């Protein structure tokens, strides 16, 4: 019996050694900081070796009376509601187009994916110049086609968040396009051949074959885009710094402001915990509804 247990133990050793480095890195850089941040959210820690005092749920009670935090939360939900469907729609259309244009697939795939590997800061600077309401080429083109009062984009509280969404969609959709393209190419071709024999149109093939077969991939992309939308920071920091006013201030940027500009680490940790809970709840709801529309 003892020798059998020893043999079973030895059989687990190679696999354990393979996953141990990844597990250690996960524990050191993700799990332990996550727990430490949660504990910090119950203190008034200010950073830089300052003493901290346990204050219970005071940080959390302040959050829901903090207009700045509530505005950032609202802005983030608006950003998510715009970014997620636009990104998924554009990525899906691009993936379908690339799947049908075989001779240009390699070049167009590279062109669509290129913004994803470009520095977000560089993109923010370039788009900031393009969207300049006075000297930017976009408004110059709009004026040239007869629009006398084009949007002020980043200088307008009504347009700034939308401008950031459009830049984020332009940068991100190529990555999700590659994922969806791989999903489309994995659909068995005999399904389309059978549909053609039955007289199904292209739209009917898309509706009854492509979408159901692609639903697991679409589900994964939906989760990734929602998580990505709640992590937006670079574009806001470089392009608007949260302005004009508070119109583009989002959760991660607000956390950064509280932690590294106002030195209220405990309060920022409470915001981070709320952000974590929001993403977790949305993800759990998605997994709960998965069975209703995802076909495996």
Buried (B, 14 or more C-beta within 10 A) or exposed (E): EEEEEEEEEEEEEEEEEEEEEEEEEEEEEEEEEEEEBBBBBBBBBBBEEEEBEEBEEBBBEBBEEBEEBEBBBEBBBBBBEBBBEBBBEBBBEBBBBBBEEEEEBEEBBEEBBEBBEEEBEEBBEEBBEBBBBEEBEBBEEBEEEEEEEBBBBBBBBEBBBBBBBBBBBBBBBBBBBBBBBEBBEEBEEEBBEEBEEEEBEEEEBBEEBBBBBBBBBBBBBBBBBBEBBBEBBBBBBBBBEBBBEBBBBBBBBBBBBBBEEEBBBBBBBBBBBBBBEBBEEBBEEBEEEBEEEBEE
